[in-house]
């Protein structure tokens, strides 16, 4: 966990379910729910609309007492994952886990550099404004243009797709996705002669096309011809959803589709703290610049 960073590399997550004596549960399934961190910092994360929302909800079968998948954590903070385990004999268990993801050090460095630049521009502007009225008027417009430039720097189609191959039809559906809420991803495999619920091993992958990163994947999960889950696409961009079903007879059926995610404007509550901080830094630099200019003039 110490090496994980937001939107960097996918993490391999696994849940193990065992009996009280430590032996793994051979048959059963787990229902997994993951929630994004709530805002606990003065400055918001890269995706303010995602904060405090539900990210994933799915049910996976246990294989030798374990379920495994990969997920790319989108923002910093403390995630909450709840696991409900059940067995064919009716036994159940529930447990919650906390997963802490630290911010990328490079972003803190860039924030520090940007804040220093704002402070330095404020100092320069403060010294200029204390000059003659004509000079100040000319340079005021230049300083305003610099400030505007710095602040400006800061700041699907999801219809069903069917794939037919030989005697099988693979159907993949994704509800129209929007940042901040989960969409339903459905997959099913049927025979062209009407056979339903064909057993297969499903590999499902969701890839962010612009970043070229896999944000979710699960490999060779045994399913009875169908699978569905709720998943949040956290970035308003295009994703590729690909499903590869390996039939026990040796054949492989693939279906994929491109979905376009509807972006959401950041809430005002997420923008105001950052703007207030940067304006305060600029004002502080302005005051320091005016004070230094007057001190030199007095001497």
Secondary structure, 3 states (H helix, E strand, C coil): CCCCECCCCCEEEEEECECCCCCECCCCEEEEEEECCCCCCCCCCCCHHHCCCEEEEEEEECECCEEEEEECCCCCEEEEEEEEEECCCCCEEEEEEEEEEECCHHHHHHHHHHHHHHHHHHHHHHHHHCCCHHHHHHHHHHHHHHHHHHHHHHCCCCCCEEEEECCEEEEEEECCCECCECEEEEEEEEECCCCCCCEEEEEEEEEECCCCEEEEEEEEEEEECEEEEEECCCCCCEEEEEEEEEECCCCEEEEEEEEECECCCCCHHHHHHHHHHHHHHHHHHHHHHHHHHHHHHHC
